[in-house]
Amino acid sequence: MINVIVRTKLIDRKEFGNIESPMYTRLRHFFATIYNRMQVKPNNQPVIVSIPICHYEDTESARASRRQLKEAIYASLFDLNVPSVCAVNQATLALYAAKRTSGIVVNIGFQVTSVVPIFNGKVMRKIGVEVLGFGALKVTGFLKEKMQLNNLNFQSLYTVRALKENLCYVALDYEAELLKKNTQASFQAAGDGLFTLSKERFQTAEVLFKPHLAGMQEMGLHHAIALCMEHCHCADLPGESDWYKTVVLSGGTACLPGLAERLEKELHSLLPPFVSNGIRVTPPPYGVDTPWFGAKMIGNLSTFPGPWCVEKSKFRQKPRLSLIW
């Protein structure tokens, strides 16, 4: 089994016209390069790929783009003679990595953050997938602004990201943390020297809870999760009633120390006791590689590929979108 996490920026067809051909070409080149470098024959084994989440309130254009991306992934892999393909969204893979099939996954992506309710392995789009218009890039950019204000010079955004990943953390009590006298820590950035940060270490991640600090008109991450939990509670799905009280974090920025503890604290203060009792927020079980390990678990199941995958022959037989190569 080969496991590939595919991250592709979707483009609005109304703005850019027909994009199917370059999408297919890029994907085929991408997959062919992977197989060549791994020196693995495509027809030897099935492949698992991660796909974007389709949100309930997406425009029809966005949904069409996602469907086209999924079919372009299938077509490019099958044209390389891959026997079968399993396409799963990244939030579900993160949940599987936590050895759960139901819960809420908070995926802090590069540009957006998604709060995804999943019940028995299925994304509950009609309950509501909350999407926040900020992600890791905005958090890194906020640290960059803080460093510039303090005359801390750096060569590239990669240095800022390295400082975020190695020095930053989430304060359990932000106001109390501001009063601390010594919050300094240092990190040697490759090719850029030694950097020492102080209050920037916890101020950076605070934008997840107070987006207005970075000039954004968005609700805080804790508010988005609380809203999703309220929707899940009202949905009253059959089976385990507390399924939504398991929250799994995913994404590099979600690995920041203290984030899970802070979210638990905020959720208990926002939600009534009958909803908040029993909430458990889990940091990414395998760090930045959490979705990969979720895919690995699928690949190791006795039922794989079986019902998990689409076979080449069945893909060719079913009616599909008109894709122009």
Secondary structure per residue as TSV (DSSP state, phi and psi in degrees):
chain	resnum	aa	ss	phi	psi
A	1	M	-	360.0	133.2
A	2	I	E	-109.3	133.6
A	3	N	E	-115.5	119.9
A	4	V	E	-127.5	128.2
A	5	I	E	-94.5	114.9
A	6	V	-	-101.5	122.4
A	7	R	-	-117.6	112.8
A	8	T	-	-130.6	131.9
A	9	K	-	-77.8	125.4
A	10	L	-	-83.5	143.8
A	11	I	-	-117.5	138.3
A	12	D	-	-73.5	121.5
A	13	R	H	-67.0	-27.9
A	14	K	H	-63.3	-32.6
A	15	E	H	-85.6	-37.9
A	16	F	H	-111.3	-1.7
A	17	G	-	77.1	-150.6
A	18	N	-	-74.2	115.0
A	19	I	-	-114.9	5.4
A	20	E	H	-63.2	-42.8
A	21	S	H	-62.1	-53.2
A	22	P	H	-64.1	-30.6
A	23	M	H	-62.8	-49.6
A	24	Y	H	-62.3	-43.9
A	25	T	H	-62.2	-44.5
A	26	R	H	-64.6	-43.6
A	27	L	H	-64.7	-42.7
A	28	R	H	-63.7	-41.3
A	29	H	H	-64.6	-39.8
A	30	F	H	-61.3	-51.1
A	31	F	H	-66.8	-39.2
A	32	A	H	-63.1	-38.2
A	33	T	H	-63.2	-42.6
A	34	I	H	-60.7	-47.9
A	35	Y	H	-63.3	-39.6
A	36	N	H	-64.7	-42.3
A	37	R	H	-71.5	-32.9
A	38	M	H	-82.6	-12.7
A	39	Q	T	56.1	47.5
A	40	V	-	-120.6	137.6
A	41	K	-	-80.2	128.8
A	42	P	G	-57.9	-31.7
A	43	N	G	-81.9	3.9
A	44	N	G	-81.4	-27.2
A	45	Q	S	-159.8	157.4
A	46	P	-	-69.9	166.5
A	47	V	E	-130.9	142.3
A	48	I	E	-108.1	129.5
A	49	V	E	-125.6	150.6
A	50	S	E	-95.6	137.9
A	51	I	E	-124.8	158.3
A	52	P	-	-64.8	154.7
A	53	I	-	-83.7	136.0
A	54	C	-	-92.4	115.5
A	55	H	-	-85.0	151.6
A	56	Y	T	-60.8	-36.9
A	57	E	T	-96.1	14.8
A	58	D	-	-60.2	147.7
A	59	T	-	-70.5	160.2
A	60	E	H	-61.5	-33.5
A	61	S	H	-64.2	-41.9
A	62	A	H	-67.2	-39.4
A	63	R	H	-64.8	-41.0
A	64	A	H	-63.2	-39.1
A	65	S	H	-64.1	-40.3
A	66	R	H	-67.4	-40.6
A	67	R	H	-63.3	-40.4
A	68	Q	H	-64.7	-41.1
A	69	L	H	-61.3	-45.7
A	70	K	H	-61.0	-44.2
A	71	E	H	-71.3	-32.3
A	72	A	H	-66.7	-35.8
A	73	I	H	-62.9	-49.3
A	74	Y	H	-57.2	-50.2
A	75	A	H	-62.9	-43.3
A	76	S	H	-65.8	-37.8
A	77	L	H	-72.0	-42.9
A	78	F	H	-66.6	-31.3
A	79	D	T	-70.8	-16.0
A	80	L	T	-92.1	5.4
A	81	N	T	75.2	24.4
A	82	V	-	-66.1	132.0
A	83	P	S	-69.2	-37.4
A	84	S	E	-157.3	153.4
A	85	V	E	-130.9	134.3
A	86	C	E	-111.8	114.9
A	87	A	E	-109.3	117.3
A	88	V	E	-132.3	140.8
A	89	N	E	-71.8	155.8
A	90	Q	H	-65.9	-32.7
A	91	A	H	-64.5	-43.1
A	92	T	H	-63.9	-38.9
A	93	L	H	-62.9	-40.8
A	94	A	H	-64.0	-38.7
A	95	L	H	-64.9	-42.3
A	96	Y	H	-62.1	-36.6
A	97	A	H	-62.4	-29.1
A	98	A	T	-84.7	6.9
A	99	K	T	61.5	40.2
A	100	R	-	-130.3	154.9
A	101	T	S	-116.0	-9.5
A	102	S	S	-133.5	143.8
A	103	G	E	154.0	-171.9
A	104	I	E	-114.6	127.4
A	105	V	E	-105.9	128.8
A	106	V	E	-105.6	105.4
A	107	N	E	-103.7	106.4
A	108	I	E	-86.9	98.1
A	109	G	-	-85.8	-169.7
A	110	F	S	-68.5	-46.9
A	111	Q	S	-113.9	-26.1
A	112	V	-	-132.6	161.4
A	113	T	E	-119.1	130.5
A	114	S	E	-114.9	136.4
A	115	V	E	-111.1	109.1
A	116	V	E	-118.3	113.4
A	117	P	E	-80.2	130.7
A	118	I	E	-130.1	127.0
A	119	F	E	-123.7	119.7
A	120	N	T	51.9	42.8
A	121	G	T	81.1	1.3
A	122	K	E	-114.2	130.9
A	123	V	E	-68.1	125.2
A	124	M	-	-88.9	75.2
A	125	R	T	-63.4	-34.8
A	126	K	T	-73.4	-25.4
A	127	I	T	-67.6	-38.5
A	128	G	-	127.1	119.7
A	129	V	-	-98.2	111.0
A	130	E	E	-79.1	132.3
A	131	V	E	-124.3	125.0
A	132	L	E	-105.0	138.2
A	133	G	S	-81.9	35.6
A	134	F	-	-148.1	154.1
A	135	G	-	-150.6	-149.2
A	136	A	H	-61.2	-36.5
A	137	L	H	-62.4	-41.2
A	138	K	H	-68.0	-38.2
A	139	V	H	-64.3	-45.6
A	140	T	H	-62.6	-41.5
A	141	G	H	-63.7	-33.8
A	142	F	H	-67.8	-40.0
A	143	L	H	-64.0	-39.1
A	144	K	H	-58.0	-45.0
A	145	E	H	-62.7	-41.8
A	146	K	H	-62.3	-41.8
A	147	M	H	-66.5	-40.1
A	148	Q	H	-65.0	-38.3
A	149	L	H	-63.9	-28.9
A	150	N	T	-98.2	14.9
A	151	N	T	58.2	37.3
A	152	L	-	-95.1	110.6
A	153	N	-	-88.5	141.7
A	154	F	-	-145.5	159.4
A	155	Q	S	-84.5	-36.9
A	156	S	-	-152.9	170.7
A	157	L	H	-68.4	-21.0
A	158	Y	H	-63.3	-36.4
A	159	T	H	-64.6	-43.6
A	160	V	H	-62.1	-42.5
A	161	R	H	-63.3	-40.0
A	162	A	H	-62.9	-38.8
A	163	L	H	-67.0	-40.2
A	164	K	H	-60.0	-46.2
A	165	E	H	-70.3	-28.2
A	166	N	H	-104.1	-20.4
A	167	L	H	-119.7	-26.3
A	168	C	-	-81.3	155.4
A	169	Y	-	-153.9	171.3
A	170	V	-	-105.6	127.2
A	171	A	-	-77.5	134.8
A	172	L	S	-68.2	-38.8
A	173	D	S	-129.5	102.3
A	174	Y	H	-62.0	-45.6
A	175	E	H	-63.7	-40.8
A	176	A	H	-66.5	-36.1
A	177	E	H	-66.0	-33.7
A	178	L	H	-63.0	-28.0
A	179	L	T	-83.4	-11.6
A	180	K	-	-67.6	141.0
A	181	K	S	-82.6	-34.3
A	182	N	-	-124.2	103.9
A	183	T	-	-123.3	20.3
A	184	Q	-	-75.5	146.9
A	185	A	E	-156.9	152.7
A	186	S	E	-122.6	156.1
A	187	F	E	-148.2	135.8
A	188	Q	E	-90.0	106.6
A	189	A	E	-85.6	131.1
A	190	A	T	-57.4	122.0
A	191	G	T	75.0	1.0
A	192	D	T	-129.3	1.8
A	193	G	E	89.9	-172.0
A	194	L	E	-90.7	132.3
A	195	F	E	-120.6	140.3
A	196	T	E	-121.9	122.8
A	197	L	E	-112.7	154.0
A	198	S	S	-122.5	-104.9
A	199	K	T	-67.2	-20.4
A	200	E	H	-58.8	-23.6
A	201	R	H	-60.9	-38.1
A	202	F	H	-107.8	-19.2
A	203	Q	H	-66.8	-32.1
A	204	T	T	-58.6	-52.8
A	205	A	G	-75.2	-12.2
A	206	E	G	-64.6	-20.5
A	207	V	G	-64.2	-20.9
A	208	L	G	-64.5	-30.6
A	209	F	T	-99.7	-28.4
A	210	K	-	-129.6	75.8
A	211	P	G	-58.2	-23.8
A	212	H	G	-63.5	-21.0
A	213	L	G	-61.0	-28.1
A	214	A	G	-106.0	18.2
A	215	G	T	75.0	23.9
A	216	M	-	-104.3	138.0
A	217	Q	-	-94.9	70.0
A	218	E	-	-133.8	156.1
A	219	M	-	-75.5	156.0
A	220	G	-	-70.6	160.2
A	221	L	H	-59.0	-41.5
A	222	H	H	-64.0	-35.9
A	223	H	H	-67.4	-38.7
A	224	A	H	-65.2	-41.0
A	225	I	H	-67.1	-43.0
A	226	A	H	-60.9	-41.4
A	227	L	H	-62.7	-42.7
A	228	C	H	-62.8	-41.4
A	229	M	H	-64.3	-39.2
A	230	E	H	-63.5	-41.2
A	231	H	H	-63.7	-41.3
A	232	C	H	-64.0	-42.1
A	233	H	H	-62.7	-42.9
A	234	C	H	-71.3	-24.9
A	235	A	H	-66.7	-28.8
A	236	D	-	49.9	58.7
A	237	L	-	-74.5	152.2
A	238	P	S	-69.0	150.3
A	239	G	S	103.3	-148.2
A	240	E	-	-62.7	121.0
A	241	S	T	-75.8	-23.7
A	242	D	T	-100.5	21.3
A	243	W	G	-58.0	-34.1
A	244	Y	G	-79.1	-3.7
A	245	K	G	-84.6	-2.9
A	246	T	E	-93.1	117.4
A	247	V	E	-116.5	123.2
A	248	V	E	-112.7	127.3
A	249	L	E	-90.2	147.2
A	250	S	E	-145.6	147.6
A	251	G	S	111.0	155.0
A	252	G	S	-60.2	-44.9
A	253	T	G	-66.3	-27.1
A	254	A	G	-67.7	-11.8
A	255	C	G	-83.0	-4.2
A	256	L	S	-58.9	131.1
A	257	P	T	-57.8	138.2
A	258	G	T	91.2	-9.9
A	259	L	H	-66.0	-45.5
A	260	A	H	-61.3	-44.4
A	261	E	H	-64.5	-41.2
A	262	R	H	-65.9	-41.4
A	263	L	H	-63.1	-43.0
A	264	E	H	-58.2	-44.6
A	265	K	H	-61.6	-46.9
A	266	E	H	-66.3	-39.3
A	267	L	H	-66.5	-37.4
A	268	H	H	-66.0	-30.3
A	269	S	H	-81.9	-24.7
A	270	L	H	-87.5	-33.9
A	271	L	S	-102.8	151.4
A	272	P	-	-66.2	155.3
A	273	P	H	-55.4	-36.1
A	274	F	H	-69.1	-15.9
A	275	V	H	-98.9	-39.8
A	276	S	H	-81.4	-24.9
A	277	N	T	-62.2	125.1
A	278	G	T	94.7	0.1
A	279	I	-	-65.8	134.8
A	280	R	E	-135.5	119.6
A	281	V	E	-101.1	123.7
A	282	T	E	-108.0	125.1
A	283	P	-	-61.0	162.7
A	284	P	-	-51.6	116.3
A	285	P	T	-56.7	-32.8
A	286	Y	T	-124.8	33.6
A	287	G	G	63.3	-143.2
A	288	V	G	-66.5	-17.9
A	289	D	G	-93.2	12.3
A	290	T	H	-53.9	-49.5
A	291	P	H	-60.5	-35.4
A	292	W	H	-61.0	-43.5
A	293	F	H	-68.5	-31.8
A	294	G	H	-62.6	-41.7
A	295	A	H	-66.5	-36.7
A	296	K	H	-61.8	-39.6
A	297	M	H	-63.9	-39.0
A	298	I	H	-62.4	-45.5
A	299	G	H	-63.6	-22.8
A	300	N	T	-91.3	-2.6
A	301	L	S	-71.3	148.6
A	302	S	T	-68.0	-21.6
A	303	T	T	-88.0	-1.3
A	304	F	-	-90.3	137.9
A	305	P	S	-78.4	-45.2
A	306	G	G	34.8	-125.7
A	307	P	G	-70.6	-12.0
A	308	W	G	-73.4	-26.2
A	309	C	-	-113.6	157.5
A	310	V	E	-100.6	126.8
A	311	E	E	-86.1	155.1
A	312	K	H	-57.9	-44.1
A	313	S	H	-64.6	-40.6
A	314	K	H	-71.2	-34.2
A	315	F	H	-64.9	-41.2
A	316	R	H	-68.4	-25.9
A	317	Q	H	-83.7	-30.5
A	318	K	S	-80.8	150.6
A	319	P	-	-67.3	138.8
A	320	R	-	-133.0	173.7
A	321	L	-	-61.7	154.6
A	322	S	-	-76.9	107.9
A	323	L	-	-110.7	123.2
A	324	I	-	-99.5	115.4
A	325	W	-	-86.1	360.0
